[in-house]
Every structure is written in structure tokens, then in C-alpha cells.
Amino acid sequence: MKIKNLTLLFFIVLFCSNAAAQEFKLGKVSIAELEQKVHPKDSAAVAAILFKKGQSHFEFSQSEGFLVVSEVAMRIKIYKKDGYDWANQSVRYILGSTNITEKVSFSDAATYNLVGGKIEKTKLKSEGEFQEKINKYWSRKKITLPNVKEGSVLEFKYTIRTNNIGMLRDFDFQTDIPVNYAEYVSSAPEYYVYNSKMKGYIAPKVVVENSMQSFTINSKERSMGVGPTTTTFNQDKIDYKEKKTTYTAIDLPAMKEEELVNNIDNYTTSLVQELSLIQYPNQPAKLYSTDWNSVAKTIYEYDDFGPELNKTGYFEDDLKAVVAGLTSQNEIVLAVLNYVKAAVKWNGDYGYSCDNGVKKAYKDKTGNVGDINLMLTAMLRTAGLKANPVLVSTRSNGISIFPNRTAYNYVIAAVETSEGLILVDATNKYSNPNVLPFRDLNWFGRLIRKDGSSEDVDLMPKMASTDNVLMMYSIESNGKITGKLRRQRTDQNAMSFRAKIENVKEEEYLEKLENENQKIEIADYSRTNEKDVKLPIIETCSFTGTNLCEVIGEKIYINPLLFFTKEHNPFKQETREYPIDYGFPFIENYNININIPDGYVVETLPKSTQLNMEENIGGFKFRINAAENKIQLIISHQINTPIISSEYYSMIKDYYQGMIAKQTEKIVLKKV
């Protein structure tokens, strides 16, 4: 019994000594860390964060009041060349604001390598530090760490000083590489109360402590009376209670990209903090938590937003010609949308506010998202329609937990009709009414009216985009197949296809198409409605292939869908935590007619089947019929719900497995 107790005591002491020895401090890189070849829990990792320590605290300045200082220190291990990009680090900060000042600095940045059994340290030099202006509101401080190799360990720290106490910087515990240890310490005076929320599926350990802190206010007082003037200097010490919250997490796995995930950052373990209230001594509490309606109203009142909608003189004469003779709302919306798309090109910059103003954008024929779509909204209003801007957070921008102005990064236009809203975006030349660029399709936007009222707008399409394939082919006894194909795409499918073939030579496109489809040969290729975006885009061609079926003895084996056969289930994991996000509902239809060669009959034919998912999420139909020397198939795959909860993952995985099993069943022809 004594031996067992001694053994237990030994392990406790050993554990405590190891924890103490594992100092998460910059500059303490070990030989063991440099010698490590692969991550112990993720052998596929190209890099790993050995530790990430962040903290935010308040400092008192007599001239500015309380400032927030945020620091993040990181140590990163590079395992493979694909991890070299972790040597590039950047921090975004506010640039153009009359009320907010922010400063960013990097320090302790160095690369460590093992050379001849000894640690070699290469410090970051000034030429590895850069400044990049993103737009008139934001800038970015960047560094590129030097001498990075497989096996290197990188270290750096960045510090942000700001008077913006409204939203503390988010802290990401998780990323796309493993994180061995992550810690964040938030310290705030009792005067400031923050709402804190965690995103993601891993809950860090949380410890809260309260302590007394103080700051000093210096003052001077001059006495003027009989005799010389005297100045008295005073110091007042102010004591206050500070709340310190420490979040720690260990062994966080890499966030793996899965099929059909909107934005992985929406599900990454991270901390978000929003100012809830301020209460100074002997003063009433001032609430700061807001709602989306207040946020929208504030944005509408910005000089580079709402007032821009009232500027109309620069386009009124041109607009009269555009809408002349048009009477229906749909005709006017389409005409105005097409006019703006042609008149002003998107410069690639996001933002719901105007960059240079609508008038200048119209004159220069280029502008950011705000310039173009606020101009579009103003034109639609001038044309007599009930049009309003809709604030949007694009898919890449993610979804905000708290109502705040930075939650949005985009704006589109909406026309209110008796049948519902018509949503339009003039930044994409292939867009149509209610057919928005894919980047816009991110849950909900916020429509703002002139009177300041606002409401949520569902951005997800209701009408299914279609992909209709008509294929007729004949099989020869030697396995050669010749046929004709007609493919028609609508709405989102048409938009993405037009973007895909833009600036691609037809010869290059066809060569790639042939190579991707079992080396078929394509002839008589044509496209219809390529430029007329309000119509479906249609491809037609004839094709020949010698690798599309198998001839074994006196039998021919063929997948009836040929190169359209789906062979792999996109859902491979046993479980899934993220919603399945298609972006839009769709229908794939295949109408196939097959001529079998003379002297052959059908020996085996797949059975017709139908698969339906719960809640009308979608379905698969497979209808097949053979008569004499002809086989006809009608196949459809339909998804009715653009975003599917992860609770249905098992069902949809089985659905795809069943659909693929049916599509890969072969028709067997036998020689007679």
C-alpha cells in the first residue's frame, strides 16, 4: 500500500514539475520543439500553434481616459512547406475615424532553427515589416518572418492600443492547424461591463477573479492673493475593483474544411466581447448593448450612406431614357439594374458606405459596393419604385453574434412589391432580379427604410436553380459511344457557369471538358444566350468516347449517366457539427435515351427507385425503361432547402450513399 502511495505521489510531483517547466514565454524555445518532426496528435498538420496567449487590459491616461491594450503572443511550429504561410502575419486596425484611434506594433518576432545541434535565432528586420492600406477606414500591419524552413519555430507578439472600448478584439482559440495551448485573459475595471459569448463547439476553462486596482489623477491649483502666486500639485488616487477572466484550452484540433460549409469561422472556437454598460461613480448607468434596428438606423444616418441616396440630379436625364415606355415593376427593375451594371463597374472593394460618393462613381464609371448599390437604390426610387438598401454580411465576412456596425460589410437594393421583395445587386454583370451573387447568400440581411425602421430580409433564394441535361447516345459492339448532348442552366447555375467561362477561350474550355470526361471527343459545340443573362444558358454538342463502357467477352457494361455519374459521397465523416449549406435550392434533371447495338439484348437493368428525405428537404428519382433496342432514363436530384441543420447529417449522408449506389449500377448488355 505504501508503494502505491509513493508511486502516486511521484506522478503528482512529476506532473506538477512538467507543468511548471513548460513556460509559455517568448524566447524560451527548446531543442525538443525544434526536433519535433510531426505533430503528436495530427500527423497531417503542416504547422501547429504551440501556444497562443492573449490578454486585454485597461490603462488610464489623464488626457484620454481609459484605453484598451490588447496583446497576443504566439509560438508556431512549421512541419511542412505548406505551412510556410504562417510566417506571414497581419493585424487589421481602424484608420479613418474621427472618434477612434488605434495603433498596432509587432515585437519579439524571430525564427528559430536547429543548426548543428544548436539553436539559431534570426530576428525580424525592418524590411520584413509592412503597412497596407485596405480602404479609407482600415489599414493592416504585416510582417514576414525570415529564414523559415521545415522544422522552424516562429515567435512574435503584437500589441494594439485603442480608445475603442465598445468591442474588444475577438480571440480565436482555434484555427486550421492544431493549437496545443491557448489562453486569453480579459481584465476590465468595474466601470465597464461586457457581454461575453463563445462561438464554436469547444468550451475553454473559465476562471474569474476580482482584485483592487488604482490609478492616479494629477492636478494643480494656483493660489492668487496677497503675496506671490503659488502653485500646488496634487495627486488623487482612485481605487477600483477589476474583474479578471481567464480562458484556457488545450489540444484544440485543426478546423477541417468540410463539404458545403458556409464559413468555417462561424463555427471556430472564439471569444466575442461587447460593451454592455458603463457606470462611473456617482453617475447613472449608461446602456450600450443595442439591437439590430438601432444599428441599421445609425448606419443610415452616416454621411456616406443615407444622404447619398438623396443625390439624384447626376443621373435623372439618363434614367428617363432607360425607363421610357416601361410600365410594369419587373420591367423597370430589370432595366435599371442592367443600366447600372453597364454604367458603373465594380472595383472589387466591399463596404456598405460609399468610398468616393455616388456622383463621382457615376462620372468615373467605377466604384465600390456602396457606391454602386446605393446608386442603384436611388435610381429605383426615382423611377417610382419603393426601393430601400439592404445591409448584408457576405459569406466570407461570417455571421455576427452581437448587433454592431462592423457586422455588415456589403449592401444591396430591395424593391417592395405586393408579391414580396425583389433583391438586386449591380456589382455582378451576370446577376438578375432575385438572382444575387453567391457571396450575398448569407442567411439574413437588414432592410432600412427612409423613416429609420428596419427588418430582417431572408437572402436565401426560394426558387430552385436548374441544371437540365438531355442526352442521346448509341453504343457500338466494340464499346464506342457516339451521342448528342444539350445542357441548360438557370439562375444561380447559369450565373456561376457564365463567370466560369468568362475570358476562357472556347478551345481551352473544350480541351479541359474532354479531359475531365474520360477523354471524350467533342464536336459541333455551341452556346446559346451566353450574353443574355435573363435567359438560361444552353450548351449543345456531339461527342464520341471509347472509354465510357467495358466490353468483357460477349457482354457490355455501362453506367447510363456516363460522365455525369456521381461516384463519391461528399459526406465522409461519421458525425458533423456544422450545417450543410448549399447556398440555394436546385434541381438536376437528366433525360437519357440509349440505343443498344444490333445483336445485343438487355441482360441486367437497374431497378427504378425513389429516395425521399424528411421534412421535404429533397429527393432522388430514378426511372428506367427498356423496349426493343432502346433504353430510356429519367433521373432527378433535388434539394429544396439551401441550409440543412447538422441534426439531419446522418440522413443526408445515407441519401447520398443510396443515390450514388443507384447511379453507379451498370446496365449489362448480352450478345445473342
Secondary structure, DSSP 8 states (H G I E B T S, - for coil): -HHHHHHHHHHHHHHHHHHHH----TT---HHHHH--SBTTBTT-SEEEEEEEEEEEEEEETTTEEEEEEEEEEEEEE-SGGGGGGGEEEEEEE-S-SS--EEEEEEEEEEEEEETTEEEEEE--GGGEEEEE-SSSEEEEEEE-SS--TT-EEEEEEEEEES--SEEEEEES--SS-EEEEEEEEEEETTEEEEEEEESS---EEEEEEEEEEEEEEEEEEE-SSSS-EEEEEEEEEEEEEEEEEEEEEEE------TT-S-GGGGS-EEEEEEEEE--TTS--EE----HHHHHHHHHTSTTTHHHHT--TTTHHHHHHHHTT--SHHHHHHHHHHHHHHHSEE-S---SS-SS-HHHHHHHTEE-HHHHHHHHHHHHHHTT--EEEEEE--GGG---SS--GGG--EEEEEEEETTEEEEE-TTSTT-BTTB--GGG-SSEEEEE-TTS-EEEEE-S--S-EEEEEEEEEEE-TTS-EEEEEEEEE-HHHHHHHHHHHTT--HHHHHHHHHHHTTT-EEEEEEEESSS-TTS-EEEEEEEEESSSEEEETTEEEE-TTGGG---S-S--SS---S-EE-SS-EEEEEEEEEE--TTEEEEE----EEEE-GGG-EEEEEEEEEETTEEEEEEEEEE--SEE-GGGHHHHHHHHHHHHHHHT--EEEEE-
